[in-house]
Amino acid sequence: MIIKVALSPTSPLGKKFHNQILLQYRSLFATMQPLVKEINGRHAYRQFGSLDSKWGPGESMALAIDESTDTLLGFLHFSYSTSGDRFLWIHNFFVSETERGRGTGKALMEWTQNYGRSKGCQWAQLYVLDNNTSAQRLYESMGFQTENRGMTLEL
């Protein structure tokens, strides 16, 4: 496995793995939907047809790639601040089911944290659903701590 960064959907890696990233994003959202519904009955994480609607300017993706098969094993979607308190923002994170428990997720997280450090970031921040205990365990094992609680109100 190798980890590479795709800087945009139109970058060479963004184009090459576009369809695989899109399929993994759809799997991520399909997994998150029942968790959100369990919390508050809300239908969230609507599907989208293009990465352009999800992957904005200044955002990047760390891609875990099986070089022997040219298969995407997982991704970590992130951005970082360039002034003030320097934060690495982790937007979305997905590892294929067949890769879970094999170190792929941890490798993506460590690679992205190192990338953030190289860009001057001092902190990493992410949001995780209250009932996504497996993700919480991974993040806590890597040193993340709960600092605040996000709340949602339907308007």
Legacy VTK file of the C-alpha trace (Angstrom):
# vtk DataFile Version 3.0
C-alpha trace
ASCII
DATASET POLYDATA
POINTS 155 float
0.000 0.000 0.000
1.110 3.525 -0.787
-0.472 6.807 0.273
-0.548 9.719 -2.139
-2.248 13.099 -2.026
-4.740 14.258 -4.636
-5.006 18.052 -4.531
-8.273 18.378 -6.467
-10.794 16.342 -8.445
-9.094 17.590 -11.622
-5.547 16.708 -10.518
-4.001 13.626 -12.168
-4.753 11.407 -9.128
-8.178 12.994 -8.672
-9.056 12.092 -12.256
-7.496 8.633 -12.112
-9.357 7.595 -8.945
-12.494 9.721 -9.415
-14.896 6.813 -9.828
-13.371 4.799 -6.996
-13.465 7.804 -4.634
-17.086 8.466 -5.594
-18.046 4.837 -4.888
-16.293 4.937 -1.523
-17.967 8.243 -0.643
-21.323 6.651 -1.440
-20.451 3.690 0.810
-19.452 6.092 3.576
-22.724 7.985 3.333
-24.749 4.748 3.203
-23.006 3.692 6.431
-23.561 7.042 8.150
-27.219 7.428 7.158
-28.607 4.810 9.607
-26.406 6.192 12.388
-27.847 9.694 11.955
-31.368 8.292 11.667
-30.827 6.376 14.925
-29.802 9.584 16.692
-32.532 11.934 15.516
-34.629 10.309 12.786
-33.164 12.646 10.173
-32.371 11.613 6.617
-28.855 12.976 6.103
-25.953 12.328 3.786
-27.814 12.609 0.523
-26.095 11.043 -2.456
-24.374 13.213 -5.044
-23.319 12.574 -8.605
-19.982 14.331 -8.795
-16.987 14.818 -6.543
-16.957 18.489 -7.539
-19.989 19.041 -5.290
-18.191 17.497 -2.301
-14.536 18.366 -2.903
-14.017 22.118 -2.746
-11.119 24.461 -3.444
-8.280 24.149 -0.932
-9.322 20.626 0.056
-7.225 17.528 -0.599
-7.514 13.774 -0.289
-5.004 11.308 1.035
-5.503 8.129 -0.998
-4.468 4.668 0.210
-3.727 2.735 -2.976
-2.937 -0.926 -3.563
-0.200 -0.479 -6.161
-0.403 -4.043 -7.451
-4.066 -3.700 -8.453
-4.361 0.103 -8.745
-7.275 -0.130 -6.324
-8.304 2.536 -3.853
-8.314 1.073 -0.331
-9.535 4.218 1.407
-9.379 7.992 1.522
-9.114 10.841 3.993
-10.624 14.147 2.830
-8.988 17.148 4.525
-8.010 20.800 4.404
-5.863 23.050 6.556
-5.759 26.660 7.685
-2.921 28.884 6.528
-3.068 31.602 9.193
-3.855 32.075 12.865
-4.182 28.864 14.870
-3.060 26.328 12.304
-5.608 23.506 12.089
-5.766 20.398 9.964
-9.472 19.782 9.323
-10.496 16.183 8.655
-13.741 16.268 6.676
-14.418 12.645 5.764
-12.594 9.380 6.190
-13.347 5.962 4.702
-11.607 2.605 4.531
-12.970 -0.287 2.456
-14.541 -3.001 4.589
-11.957 -5.546 3.439
-9.177 -3.247 4.700
-10.596 -2.446 8.133
-8.497 -3.685 11.028
-5.422 -4.036 8.788
-3.788 -0.680 9.560
-4.993 1.198 6.479
-7.046 3.713 8.467
-4.260 4.340 10.933
-1.783 4.793 8.065
-4.086 7.340 6.390
-4.512 9.244 9.657
-0.770 9.277 10.414
0.139 10.296 6.860
-2.385 13.146 6.934
-1.216 14.346 10.348
2.392 14.397 9.094
1.279 16.280 5.989
-0.503 18.825 8.199
2.605 19.244 10.357
4.665 19.859 7.204
2.237 22.692 6.342
2.608 24.264 9.796
-0.522 22.847 11.427
-0.440 22.517 15.187
-3.820 20.856 15.706
-6.046 18.336 13.944
-9.813 18.424 14.321
-12.643 16.185 13.170
-16.269 15.451 13.967
-17.595 11.979 14.663
-21.154 10.832 15.292
-21.949 10.074 18.933
-22.944 6.505 18.067
-20.032 5.725 15.732
-18.082 3.958 18.463
-15.657 2.131 16.182
-14.464 5.427 14.670
-14.264 6.990 18.130
-12.052 4.127 19.334
-9.683 4.622 16.398
-9.452 8.375 16.944
-8.937 7.996 20.704
-6.227 5.371 20.132
-4.429 7.990 18.040
-4.630 10.627 20.778
-7.749 12.578 19.786
-9.799 13.897 22.715
-13.351 15.211 22.867
-13.143 18.974 23.112
-16.638 20.100 22.187
-19.969 18.737 21.058
-21.620 19.657 17.781
-25.391 20.029 17.911
-28.007 20.116 15.145
-31.441 21.738 14.921
-33.884 21.141 12.079
-35.151 24.478 10.715
LINES 1 156
155 0 1 2 3 4 5 6 7 8 9 10 11 12 13 14 15 16 17 18 19 20 21 22 23 24 25 26 27 28 29 30 31 32 33 34 35 36 37 38 39 40 41 42 43 44 45 46 47 48 49 50 51 52 53 54 55 56 57 58 59 60 61 62 63 64 65 66 67 68 69 70 71 72 73 74 75 76 77 78 79 80 81 82 83 84 85 86 87 88 89 90 91 92 93 94 95 96 97 98 99 100 101 102 103 104 105 106 107 108 109 110 111 112 113 114 115 116 117 118 119 120 121 122 123 124 125 126 127 128 129 130 131 132 133 134 135 136 137 138 139 140 141 142 143 144 145 146 147 148 149 150 151 152 153 154
